[in-house]
Amino acid sequence: MKTVIYYFSGTGNTEKVVREAARSLSALGWGAEVCAIEQAENVPETVAACGSLCIAYPVHAFNAPASVLRFAEALPAQETEKPLYIFKTSGEPLALNNISSYKLRAVLAKKNFVFRGEYHYVMPYNIIFRHSDAMAYRMWETAKRLIPLDCADLAAGIEPPEKKFPFGGMLAGIMRVEHWGGRWNGKKYRVEESCVHCMKCVKTCPTHNITYEDGKFRFGGDCLMCMRCAFHCPKNAIKIGLFNKWKVNGAYTFLPPAEEEEERHTRYCKNSYEKYFESARARVLARGGDFPDELLLSAQSEEEDTARAAE
Ligand SMILES: Cc1cc2nc3c(=O)[nH]c(=O)nc-3n(C[C@H](O)[C@H](O)[C@H](O)COP(=O)(O)O)c2cc1C
C-alpha cells in the first residue's frame, strides 16, 4: 500500500511525529511519502496514485490550522472512496483537542475521503509557556513508543475508537475565530533592535507573510500564528502582537535535561498529562514494549518528595 502524508508543522513537532510515522509505516511495508503542505506540488496526481491519504497538523485553538483547511478545500474529489487518516500534535492532552479535526473531516468527506482514524500525540507547547526539557523529553519518548503501535493498527485496518465531544462541531466553529484573529494579530508583529537581519523569519514563513524592504520588516495579513518566526528567531527579536507574553523561543532538544531544572507549571493540566502518560504506558506494555517509569509524571513527583524529605 502506498500512502502520502501531507503535513503542516509550525515549529517542528508535527514534522518530527510525521517522520517517525513514515519510518514505522515503511517498516510495515507501506510506502509513505512525506510532504509539507506549503511545498506540495502535483497534489491531485500524488493523491490519485496513493491508496490512502494522511494529513497531519498541530492543533491550533482546538482546530486544524487555516493552511490545512485551505489545502483540504483545494483537493479534488476522488472517483472512488479513499481512506483518510489524521495525525495531530498538541501541547495538552485535553479531550477537547479531539474536536480539532471535525471541520477537516467534513470537508474531505464531501470529496470521497473516508475517515478511518486519528492519532494524537502530546508535544511541547510552542506558545503559552515553555515546557521543561524533562517534559519535552517525556512527551517525545512517549510519542516514539505510541507511533509504531498506531501505525501497526493502521496498517492492519484496526480503527481506533472515535472520541466524540458534545457540541464539538459548534465549539470548534466558534474557536475558528482564531484563523481570523491570527491574520489580524499577525499584522501587529514587530522586530526588536536585537535583530541581526539573518532573514530566517522571512525565508521560512510558510505563507511568505514577512517581507523586508528598505531596511524595514513588514508583516502582512496572512499570518497562521504558527510561531515559526518567533520560535526560531536566534535573537528572540520578534514580538508577537497581543500574545507576546505567551511567546516561546528556542527549539526543544528533546533530550533528558543535563541539570536539575525547575518545573514552573506543575499544576497546569496535571491530571490530563498524568492520564496521558499512564494510558500510553499501559498500551505500550500490553503490546510488549518498554516504557521506563522515569517517563511518568508520578516518578518526578516521587523524586521531588524524596528531595523535599531530605531537605
Ligand atoms: C496559535 C496556536 C494555538 C494552539 N492551540 C492549541 C490548542 O488548542 N490545544 C493544544 O493542546 N495545543 C495548542 N497549541 C500548541 C500546539 O498544538 C503544539 O505545541 C504543537 O505540538 C505544535 O506543533 P508544530 O511544532 O508542528 O507547530 C497551539 C499552538 C499555537 C501556535
The ligand as an SDF file (V2000), in Angstrom:
LIG
                    3D

 31 33  0  0  0  0  0  0  0  0999 V2000
   -1.8540   29.5100   17.7160 C   0  0  0  0  0  0  0  0  0  0  0  0
   -1.6910   28.2250   18.4760 C   0  0  0  0  0  0  0  0  0  0  0  0
   -2.7930   27.6370   19.0520 C   0  0  0  0  0  0  0  0  0  0  0  0
   -2.6560   26.4440   19.7780 C   0  0  0  0  0  0  0  0  0  0  0  0
   -3.7700   25.8640   20.2950 N   0  0  0  0  0  0  0  0  0  0  0  0
   -3.6600   24.7100   20.9770 C   0  0  0  0  0  0  0  0  0  0  0  0
   -4.8350   24.0680   21.4720 C   0  0  0  0  0  0  0  0  0  0  0  0
   -5.9720   24.4920   21.2450 O   0  0  0  0  0  0  0  0  0  0  0  0
   -4.6710   22.9370   22.2040 N   0  0  0  0  0  0  0  0  0  0  0  0
   -3.4320   22.4090   22.4620 C   0  0  0  0  0  0  0  0  0  0  0  0
   -3.3490   21.4170   23.1830 O   0  0  0  0  0  0  0  0  0  0  0  0
   -2.2980   22.9740   21.9580 N   0  0  0  0  0  0  0  0  0  0  0  0
   -2.3990   24.1090   21.2220 C   0  0  0  0  0  0  0  0  0  0  0  0
   -1.2710   24.6780   20.6750 N   0  0  0  0  0  0  0  0  0  0  0  0
    0.0420   24.0190   20.8600 C   0  0  0  0  0  0  0  0  0  0  0  0
    0.4790   23.2290   19.6330 C   0  0  0  0  0  0  0  0  0  0  0  0
   -0.5840   22.4600   19.1200 O   0  0  0  0  0  0  0  0  0  0  0  0
    1.6380   22.2780   19.9570 C   0  0  0  0  0  0  0  0  0  0  0  0
    2.6900   22.9150   20.5850 O   0  0  0  0  0  0  0  0  0  0  0  0
    2.1050   21.5720   18.6780 C   0  0  0  0  0  0  0  0  0  0  0  0
    2.8180   20.4040   19.0090 O   0  0  0  0  0  0  0  0  0  0  0  0
    2.9800   22.4470   17.7970 C   0  0  0  0  0  0  0  0  0  0  0  0
    3.3400   21.7070   16.6590 O   0  0  0  0  0  0  0  0  0  0  0  0
    4.2750   22.2380   15.4940 P   0  0  0  0  0  0  0  0  0  0  0  0
    5.6540   22.3970   16.0980 O   0  0  0  0  0  0  0  0  0  0  0  0
    4.2300   21.1600   14.4800 O   0  0  0  0  0  0  0  0  0  0  0  0
    3.7180   23.5260   15.0210 O   0  0  0  0  0  0  0  0  0  0  0  0
   -1.3750   25.8500   19.9410 C   0  0  0  0  0  0  0  0  0  0  0  0
   -0.2710   26.4510   19.3330 C   0  0  0  0  0  0  0  0  0  0  0  0
   -0.4230   27.6160   18.6070 C   0  0  0  0  0  0  0  0  0  0  0  0
    0.7840   28.2390   17.9770 C   0  0  0  0  0  0  0  0  0  0  0  0
  1  2  1  0
  2  3  1  0
  2 30  2  0
  3  4  2  0
  4  5  1  0
  4 28  1  0
  5  6  2  0
  6  7  1  0
  6 13  1  0
  7  8  2  0
  7  9  1  0
  9 10  1  0
 10 11  2  0
 10 12  1  0
 12 13  2  0
 13 14  1  0
 14 15  1  0
 14 28  1  0
 15 16  1  0
 16 17  1  0
 16 18  1  0
 18 19  1  0
 18 20  1  0
 20 21  1  0
 20 22  1  0
 22 23  1  0
 23 24  1  0
 24 25  2  0
 24 26  1  0
 24 27  1  0
 28 29  2  0
 29 30  1  0
 30 31  1  0
M  END
$$$$
